[in-house]
């Protein structure tokens, strides 16, 4: 069972969908967590916190409900274009599966078509679908690459992700300015010249 929250504030409309059963179950557990860390979940400031967190987690992890390959297939077009297509600086927000803390960054994605192209926004939606799950950055990078490779069958795919991990910044080593970069390539991007062209494009300030 799902319920929808529709909040109209002037010209802004916010629509969110949640599972009622999941929300109630999560709320019970989050209330218990607050008790275990020494808080009073019944005090005014925390009274609705378990419910808010239950909704937030469903929003942050909504990628499990999305099929990334279907996103690409929904806008596949035959096109005789065989040069590099790059979508860079795609903002991403994901959840580290080791500590359940966010990592935040951007993805740069490229492919070289082999008979088919896809809508540019669909590349960003694929990044969103995989990032809104419990993740490690290495797996996220490969999943995006494999989805595009298996669906469009291009001559090559390149994915680079740069991210900052709150599990490194807020706890543990506590290094505030560290950035983790991961990359994965297929096909034509395994050639040094093609890969260098890709890195040159994502490093430029053409926009």
VMD Tcl script that draws the C-alpha trace (Angstrom):
set ca {
  {0.00 0.00 0.00}
  {1.31 3.44 -0.94}
  {0.28 6.89 0.12}
  {1.07 10.19 -1.55}
  {1.93 13.48 0.08}
  {1.13 16.51 -2.06}
  {2.28 19.81 -0.57}
  {1.39 22.97 -2.49}
  {3.35 26.05 -1.49}
  {2.83 28.84 -3.99}
  {4.30 27.69 -7.30}
  {6.09 24.76 -5.68}
  {4.44 21.34 -5.71}
  {6.03 18.50 -3.78}
  {4.78 14.99 -4.43}
  {6.23 12.04 -2.53}
  {5.16 8.38 -2.48}
  {5.79 6.01 0.40}
  {4.79 2.52 1.42}
  {2.55 2.86 4.47}
  {3.61 -0.54 5.81}
  {7.32 0.18 5.35}
  {7.00 3.64 6.88}
  {5.29 2.29 9.99}
  {7.81 -0.53 10.40}
  {10.82 1.73 9.96}
  {9.38 4.28 12.39}
  {9.23 1.64 15.13}
  {12.88 0.76 14.63}
  {14.08 4.35 14.48}
  {12.23 5.14 17.70}
  {14.08 2.26 19.34}
  {17.40 3.53 17.96}
  {16.79 6.92 19.55}
  {16.19 5.21 22.88}
  {19.34 3.08 22.54}
  {21.58 6.12 21.94}
  {20.23 7.77 25.08}
  {17.54 10.07 23.71}
  {13.91 10.52 24.65}
  {11.91 9.88 21.43}
  {8.80 11.30 23.09}
  {10.16 14.80 23.63}
  {8.80 17.54 21.38}
  {11.79 17.86 19.03}
  {12.01 14.10 18.40}
  {8.37 13.10 18.50}
  {8.02 12.97 14.71}
  {11.65 12.16 13.93}
  {11.18 8.39 13.46}
  {8.45 9.08 10.89}
  {10.57 11.69 9.10}
  {13.58 9.38 8.95}
  {11.44 6.50 7.72}
  {10.25 8.65 4.81}
  {13.75 10.02 4.17}
  {15.27 6.55 3.89}
  {12.65 5.48 1.37}
  {13.41 8.57 -0.69}
  {17.19 8.16 -0.46}
  {17.01 4.48 -1.40}
  {14.29 4.65 -4.06}
  {16.68 3.28 -6.69}
  {15.70 -0.29 -5.82}
  {12.31 0.40 -7.39}
  {13.80 1.64 -10.69}
  {14.98 -0.44 -13.67}
  {17.90 1.51 -15.22}
  {17.87 -0.47 -18.48}
  {14.21 0.42 -18.99}
  {15.15 4.08 -18.62}
  {17.56 3.84 -21.55}
  {15.19 1.73 -23.66}
  {12.41 4.28 -23.20}
  {14.33 6.72 -25.40}
  {16.47 4.67 -27.80}
  {16.77 6.01 -31.33}
  {18.51 4.72 -34.44}
  {21.18 7.22 -35.40}
  {24.29 6.94 -37.55}
  {26.47 8.93 -35.16}
  {29.77 7.35 -34.15}
  {31.53 10.07 -32.18}
  {31.84 10.45 -28.45}
  {28.77 11.51 -26.44}
  {29.69 12.92 -23.03}
  {27.42 13.89 -20.16}
  {29.58 15.32 -17.40}
  {29.12 16.82 -13.93}
  {26.07 14.69 -13.12}
  {25.38 15.32 -9.44}
  {24.97 12.17 -7.38}
  {23.99 11.39 -3.82}
  {24.42 7.87 -2.52}
  {24.56 5.95 0.74}
  {27.70 4.11 1.85}
  {26.68 0.56 2.68}
  {29.41 0.19 5.31}
  {28.34 3.00 7.65}
  {25.03 4.20 6.17}
  {26.44 7.69 5.72}
  {26.15 9.64 2.46}
  {28.74 10.10 -0.21}
  {28.24 13.01 -2.56}
  {29.88 13.88 -5.84}
  {29.54 13.89 -9.60}
  {29.68 11.41 -12.43}
  {31.08 11.85 -15.93}
  {29.69 9.40 -18.48}
  {30.56 8.89 -22.14}
  {29.72 6.41 -24.85}
  {30.42 6.01 -28.55}
  {27.20 4.98 -30.34}
  {27.03 1.94 -32.57}
  {23.71 2.45 -34.33}
  {21.68 3.68 -31.36}
  {21.66 6.74 -29.12}
  {19.59 7.51 -26.04}
  {18.11 10.70 -24.63}
  {20.76 12.68 -22.76}
  {18.63 12.98 -19.64}
  {18.38 9.20 -19.53}
  {22.11 8.94 -18.79}
  {21.62 11.14 -15.73}
  {18.60 9.07 -14.69}
  {20.66 5.87 -14.86}
  {23.22 7.46 -12.53}
  {20.37 8.42 -10.20}
  {18.81 4.95 -10.26}
  {22.01 3.20 -9.21}
  {23.18 5.86 -6.75}
  {19.90 5.84 -4.79}
  {20.81 2.49 -3.24}
  {23.16 1.16 -0.60}
  {26.44 1.42 -2.48}
  {30.19 1.47 -2.65}
  {31.62 3.88 -5.19}
  {33.53 1.16 -7.04}
  {30.40 -0.91 -7.68}
  {28.36 2.16 -8.61}
  {30.90 3.07 -11.30}
  {30.80 -0.41 -12.83}
  {27.00 -0.73 -12.68}
  {26.52 2.48 -14.66}
  {29.05 1.33 -17.25}
  {27.54 -2.15 -17.60}
  {23.98 -0.84 -17.89}
  {24.86 1.42 -20.81}
  {27.05 -1.24 -22.42}
  {24.42 -4.01 -22.17}
  {21.51 -1.84 -23.33}
  {22.90 0.37 -26.11}
  {25.71 -1.97 -27.24}
  {27.96 0.99 -28.08}
  {31.54 0.87 -29.31}
  {32.67 1.90 -25.84}
  {31.59 3.31 -22.49}
  {33.53 5.42 -19.98}
  {32.47 6.32 -16.45}
  {34.37 8.43 -13.91}
  {33.01 9.29 -10.48}
  {34.48 11.82 -8.04}
  {32.97 11.82 -4.55}
  {33.44 12.87 -0.96}
  {32.51 10.32 1.69}
  {31.10 11.48 5.00}
  {32.28 8.23 6.58}
  {35.83 9.56 6.01}
  {35.00 13.14 6.98}
  {32.77 12.75 10.04}
  {34.28 9.63 11.64}
  {37.32 7.37 11.33}
  {40.23 9.18 9.68}
  {38.28 12.50 9.59}
  {39.98 13.96 6.51}
  {37.69 16.78 5.43}
  {38.89 17.46 1.90}
  {39.63 13.99 0.55}
  {38.08 13.07 -2.80}
  {37.79 9.53 -4.13}
  {37.93 8.98 -7.90}
  {36.90 5.74 -9.61}
  {36.76 4.88 -13.30}
  {35.72 2.05 -15.59}
  {35.94 1.64 -19.36}
  {34.87 -0.69 -22.14}
  {35.64 -1.07 -25.81}
  {37.08 1.95 -27.60}
  {37.86 3.68 -24.30}
  {40.48 1.07 -23.57}
  {42.54 2.77 -26.26}
  {44.79 5.41 -24.78}
  {43.99 8.11 -27.35}
  {40.21 7.77 -26.88}
  {40.55 7.74 -23.13}
  {42.74 10.86 -23.22}
  {40.12 12.66 -25.33}
  {37.47 11.77 -22.77}
  {39.57 13.05 -19.86}
  {40.33 16.24 -21.77}
  {36.61 16.89 -22.33}
  {35.56 16.29 -18.72}
  {38.43 18.49 -17.50}
  {37.55 21.41 -19.76}
  {35.34 24.39 -18.94}
  {33.44 24.60 -22.24}
  {30.24 25.53 -20.40}
}
mol new
graphics top color blue
foreach p $ca { graphics top sphere $p radius 0.5 }
foreach p [lrange $ca 0 end-1] q [lrange $ca 1 end] { graphics top cylinder $p $q radius 0.2 }
display resetview
